[in-house]
C-alpha cells in the first residue's frame, strides 16, 4: 500500500472512532477489515500524530502539581477520600 493511501486509511479509521464515535467492530464491519487491523491503525494514528489528545483542565484544578507532590512525597490518596472529594 502506498504511503499516502495508508495515511488516508489511518485517518479515516481515526475519524470514525474519535469523531463519529463508532466502536472498533463497527468500523471493521464498514471497512471490511478485522477488528485487530482497526486497533493497529488506531495505534498508528497515534504514532503518526494524526490523533492528538488534549485535556482541558478546569480553572482551579492543578492535577499536574498534585501528581508531582504525590510522587515527590510518596503521598497516597485512598479511595474513600477520593470518593468523598468527588461527592462535594
Beta strands, then each sheet from edge to edge (+ up, - down):
end
